[in-house]
Structures are given as C-alpha cells and as structure tokens.
Amino acid sequence: MISTAIRVARVGSAAQLAAAVLMVAGFPALMLAALVPSVPAFAAAAAVTYLADHYLHRKGSYLINRLGKVRAGLSIRFLIRQLLLVLLLARLSLADNLIYYGAIACFIAFYGLQAPHGALVQLIRNRRRMPVATRNVDLASRIRIPDAPPRKLMHRSAEKMLHLDLAAVVGILLAAQVKSALVGFIGIGVTVALATLYVLALVPFVRGRKVPPRAEKVLAAVDDWLAEYKPETVLYFSGSKDSAYQVNMWLDTMEKLESKPLIILRERAILNNLAPTTVPVICVPGGVHLMNMDLSTVRVALYAANVGKNIHMLRVPTIKHVFIGHGDSDKLASVNPYSKVYDEVWTAGRAGRDRYAIADVGVRDDDIVEVGRPQLAPIQTWQGVPDGRIPTVLYAPTWEGWDGNPGNTSVVLAGENIVQQLVQADPPVRVLYKPHPFTGNVSKEAGAAHRRITALVQKAAAERAINTRFVADTAAQAQAKAELDRIQARLAQLSGSGGDRGDEAVATRDGLVDVARHEEVARLRAEWNDAYWRSFPSWEHRVITGAEPRLYDCFNVSDAMVSDISSVVSDFIASGKPYAVTDSAGVGVEEFKRNNTAVRAAVILSNSADELGELLGAVRAPDADPLAGDRKELKQYLLGPDEPTSLEQFNTAVANLALKAETRNVGQQSRDAAALAETEAELANAVPGQRVPAAGDTDGVGTA
C-alpha cells in the first residue's frame, strides 16, 4: 500500500511520502490554528510546513514540480502561510495593533523584493550562458571568462530568498504571544534587511568584468581554436539527455582515431551527461552558430542517430557524412530510409549490408562499408563456466518502444516466466536482471511487469541467502566492499563535488582534461568493476540498474543471456556464449529466425519460456551444444572478421572517406578556378564598350 502511495504521490521514498503528507496537511492545520486562534498551534503547523517543504526540495521530489504546475508553487505556499499569519493576528484582536500593520507592510515589501531578485538571478544566468559550451577546448587563453557568482547566492536562490521570511514570521508570532510589538518589528527588520542585502549582493554580477564576453567574441575564439586545432573527423550528436549513452559508446573509439577528432553536440543536457573523454567537445545549441562555425578542415562527419538537427551539418558539401548508428540489430530503426541522406552507411558486418538490401529503402550497396564494432573490444570470449562457480544467466530485455508492438519487449508477457524458471532451476543458476533504462517510460504494463520481476529476483535472492546450501565468503566480501569504498572515495576526489565546476561558463573555461587523472579514473573504474562482483557471493541473484556496472561488464560475468531483438543480442554474440531470444509476438520459430538475423543461432523462447532448458543445457555441457558452430558463423556474419581488428577497419574507413572528400573538394576548386579563368579571358578579349554575353543570352534571336 505504501509503495502504491509513493507512486501516486510521485515521490521517491517512504520518508518523502511522509514529508509530502505533512506538508499538505500542514496548511489546513495552519488555517484551523488561525481561526481558533492559537499561536502555539500555528507555530507548530508552520514549522512542519517549513521543514517538510525544505526536505522535499532538497530531495528533488517530483511532487514539488507538480505542485508548481497546479498553481501551488513555492511562492504561493509561502504567501498562503503569511496570509494565514495575518488572519491569526486579526483573530487575536490585534487588527488595531502596530504589529498587524507592520506584518502587512513587511510582506508587501518582501514580495516587492522578489521581483528584482528573480530578475537579477535570471539575468545573471542568461548572461553567463555561453553560445557554445566546450570541454577540452582551450578558450581561457583566448577570452576572459570570469568566475561564477558564489554558489550560496545562485543555488536554489528562490527557495533561499523566500525562507528569509522566517525571521519575520517568528518575530510576529512571538509578538502575538507576549503582547509586545518590539520583538515583532525586530523580526520584520531582519527579514527586510536580509532580503535587501540579497538583492544588492547580486547586482555586481550583471555588469562589468564579472560578465562573460558577448556571443560574437566567444564564437570568434572558438573559430580561432578550430583554425589552430584543425579537426578532421567529427562525431555529431543530438538528442535528449536519456540518449546520451548513444554518443558515450563512441567516445573510446573517437579517442583512438588516427585523424584529429572532434565531438559536436547540440544540447546542453547531452553535454552534462557525457562521459569523461580526452576528445575536444563543442556543444552548439544554436543552428545558426553551428552553420557559421569554421569547419573547413573537417573531412568526415559521423552520425550516431537519425535526428532532425543533423541537417545543420549535412548541408556542408566539403564534408563526407556517415551514419554509424548506436547499435546493430534487426529492428526497423536499423534500416531507416533517412539513411539515404548520408554519403555512406557503416555497418558492423555483412548482415547490416544485407539488411538494407532486403529493406529496399534507397540505400545503395556501394554506399555501405563494413567496419566491425570497435566498441565490442571489452567483451571477453567465453571459456566455459569456471570450476566451483554456478552458471550466471543475464536477463537483459529491451524496452517497450513507442508503437505498442508486443514483439518489442519480453518484459510484459514473458519476463516473469523467464525469471521464475531461472530462479527455480536445478542445478541452480544465478540470475542478473538488467532492464533497459527506458523500461516503463511509455507503457504502464511494462513498468508494472518490471517491478514484479524486480520483486521476484529480490525475493529469490533473500531465500538463497538463508539457504545453507549456499555459503558466502564473508571475509572476502568485506575486503571487496572496503576496496569499493576506497575506490569510490578516490573517484569522488578526482571528479570533484558538483559545486566545484561552477556554472556552464566556468566549466567551459576550466574543462581541459587532465590526461593523467583521466587514465587514473579509467583504471579505478576497472578496479571498481572487479571489486563490485567480488563484494557479494557469486551465487547471489541481482537486479542491476543505473550506469554501473556497465552492460558489457555484465556480459563478461555471465555464461548465457536471455534478451529481445535489439543491439544487445548482436553485441552479446561477440562473446560466443549461448543466448536465447524471446518471440514475444508469437510469430513462430521459423518466421522469427527468417525475420531476425541475430536469432539464427539462438534458443527461441515462447512467452511461457518452456524452452529455457535448452539454453541451460548448452551452458552446463558446452561440448554438446548444438548451436556452438552456428554462433561462430553468425558472429562473423554480424560483426565481421576478427582480423584486422574492428578499430583498424574503422580507421581505414575514415581515411578512405576523407580521401574521397579531399578529392571532391580539389576537383571543385579546380572547376571554380577554370570557370574564373574563362571569365577573366572573356573580359580581357572583349572589345572596349562591348558587353560580354551572359549565360542564357540568345543574341536577340527569336526574342520578343
């Protein structure tokens, strides 16, 4: 019941639910205390509303945002409390007392100061918002970017300003209780003085040297840096903050390019969610700014997603444009007709090429290049289940998608059956449940099924923990947890606190990567991953959400996987491990395999998941696995050959396409030069006073 109430109230925990209930109930209690009237009761109810409201803001509760949408926002809640305080004074027969008029004057003045305060805060934020935000780009040596205002002035500024009424509220309540206006006026004076000082403290940051340069100067500095750096290959990306993983998966590849790389982003939300990288990054929200940017040295642009804002880069004719995608699967999105706009489409293996041919969406076979999947290098090849460890099965379903197709995800129709059979398997296996982060975003049924699956895994884990058949090495786990704490502390130290980066302008100024620190972070993350898996028993069922541990790390500790039609399946094939895919739409095994290349070497599951025994049999007896040979052939078909490495193939493809771009540009320059020379020759040979014929002239013959 509590969990249902938490979901309905849109809060994150039972504590937040309690705070929400107290805050909502506190305002009727304030009115009742004012009408009675009772100063102690009013003070108690006011304290509850202050504390509950503050707690929910600190926790970032979604409920607070929703209240603002229904005209019950923060300012309104403070105003209601103040009006009820005035009502309390009236009910106490203090309407003729100076404190009554003082309270009214105080709150009018207080709200009069809210407008300049809010305007100054917004003005400061607007003026400090850069036309472009960067990482690993040296702008500090080219333009002056001042420090951000102190965090205590800008962070949660509206909440801080409104809470300055606390002195007046306390003073007025004391004045009402002790029948002395002096203490009330002291509180009023403190509130008005602090609010005035707060406004005055913001004024210096809207003018002079505390403001970053104008947009024109910043953009000129970026162009100056581009002219010096001379980028050759650009990874271009646009999308929502939830799609940041689509660009993050290419960062390691971009760092290993043999040409000079640059990442161009279009949304600040993506920049804020970008993983650490040594590659220069420029975030350009404005299309006009991007189109005016000097990218004359760029020869290849890589696109990880088909989005409307790609047009701002696609319009540049001196660049060759390539769709590289963010995964390889048999979904319709993998053969989008939009792909015709690119000069080339790069696929992992032959399967991608055939996919476009079958779909017949206008992408020519000559424009498809097989480059492998460089991101799959961390995936380890299966060597069988280690001695002394029970097999681990990863259940990694995809999400429900936008179209309501039951074949998108197995979570709704098959998820519980899959997990139920796995946790009850004998001989036992361990279950890792790692759902797609979008699960439940569109479908309530998918969200509910995900919660039931999570509960099922957690219940099975609790039962196994008290089963004497399973023994934990508590000393080793304690040591691993201590390592985790040490690594996390060091990572936090290296990353710095959220407030260290100031604002966007400061992050742009100071965003040059420390290579040594970057390498240490990478090493520590690898150590963290190793310690994480050792911090709990190798037989413990686990629900894994969030960014860490990563999907490929889950691949490496698993011996088999159950999933849906998605790039997850194609990636897992790189491991050579047994896998199963659910035919959630019920199209039948033969039709399912005919429509989906990646499942040709898979165990096909119905929604009942009765076929799971075949998968577990392949894990327990690899030598008798009938699909082992098929998986090896399919791996090469989907992902290309092991030699040369995918990274080598990728770099070769970039170099070849850059050469095509350069050849085109040189040819265009030659044609332009020839046309100019011809025009100059005609001008030189023209008789004085004679007009040189223009293109399309007909010498007056046949014209009217």
Secondary structure, 3 states (H helix, E strand, C coil): CHHHHHHHHCCCCHHHHHHHHHHHHHHHHHHHHHHCCCHHHHHHHHHHHHHHHHHHHHCCCHHHHHHHHCCCCHHHHHHHHHHHHHHHHHHCCCCCCHHHHHHHHHHHHHHHHHHHHHHHHHHHHHHHCCCCEEECCCCCCCCCCCCCCCHHHHCCHHHHHHHHHHHHHHHHHHHHHHCCHHHHHHHHHHHHHHHHHHHHHHHHHHCHHHCCCCHHHHHHHHHHHHHHHCCCEEEEECCCHHHHHHHHCCHHHHHCCCCCEEEEECCHHHHHCCCCCCCCEEECCCHHHHHCCCCCCCCEEEECCCCHHHHHHHCCCCCEEEECCCCCCCCHHHHCHHHHHCCEEEECCHHHHHHHHHHCCCCCHHHEEECCCHHHCCCCCCCCCCCCCCCEEEEECCCCCCCCCCCCCCCCCCHHHHHHHHHCCCCCCEEEECCCCCCCCCCHHHHHHHHHHHHHHHHHHHHHHCCCCCCCCHHHHHHHHHHHHHHHHHHHHHHCCHHHHCCHHHHHHCCCCCHHHHHHHHHHHHHHHHHHHHCCCCCCCEECCCCCCCHHHHHHHCCEEEECCCHHHHHHHHHCCCEEEECCCCCCHHHHHHHCHHHCCCEEECCCCCCHHHHHHHHHCHHHCCCHHHHHHHHHHHHCCCCCCHHHHHHHHHHHHHHHHHHHHHHHHHHHHHHHHHHHHHHHHCCCCCCCCCCCCCCCCCCC
